[in-house]
Amino acid sequence: MTTTIIKDFKLNKFTTKNGEYSTFIESMKNSKMKFSGLRILDKAVFEKMTREEFGKWSQKQPENFDGLKEEYALIEEEIRKHCEIASSLYTYKMDEKVHGMSLCDLINQFEASLLPLRKLSQILQPQVTISKTVHPRTNITYAVVKGYWIDAAGNLKRSVNRNIGVEEWKLAELATKMFSPLGFTYFEPAVKMGNGVMVDMVISKGDKSWVVEIKEIDRDAFIKTFISLELWRMYKKEYGIKD
């Protein structure tokens, strides 16, 4: 029999009930994207470190990753833009906005203005389910991650389904899938560097490279980041945002 263990990250329970509109819009206005889940170091900095210094660095909490600065700025700009649109519709006086529209029309227009914000809220705080399953014949344990998205009707639907395995090297494969659509053009897993240190991964974009360390302790945070960026790719496609 297949055994399934569910870990549910209940990070986004927003619903549009009366009184929550302005609170939701205000909560989104100053939202910031934060990368987490992988320990990433500028390769130029790494090359000046001793083995001992790198060992100490790899034990610290992951820091924000500057390689996604431009992508995260795009997300934050989308949030700012749609907060302005929704806030304008919500706070303007009726006689300034009606222009022959019915109350139903106005409500529908306001609800439509909230839809991209609700999608962006899922990117900021994705709702994720991780299932660990034991294959009944091989007895091999594997993990499946599921992410959720807001559809055109405003309903929360499962949209991302990935087999991520349970071994650390599977996370390296997942990291490659995450970085590749974002303009990173070079991936080299399990690299022995010039100072003899074996690192989990080296990634490059343009003329800059980074050393990547993948820790089992960071698995949940990394999966959240992976799902967040997968949802952002879906958002860009839906709203015609070019890479």
Secondary structure as UniProt FT lines:
FT   STRAND          4..9
FT   TURN            18..19
FT   HELIX           21..29
FT   STRAND          39..42
FT   HELIX           43..46
FT   TURN            47..48
FT   HELIX           51..58
FT   HELIX           66..68
FT   HELIX           69..91
FT   HELIX           94..97
FT   TURN            99..100
FT   HELIX           103..124
FT   STRAND          128..134
FT   TURN            136..138
FT   STRAND          141..150
FT   TURN            152..153
FT   STRAND          156..163
FT   HELIX           168..179
FT   HELIX           180..182
FT   STRAND          186..192
FT   TURN            194..195
FT   STRAND          198..205
FT   TURN            206..207
FT   STRAND          208..213
FT   HELIX           216..218
FT   HELIX           219..239
//
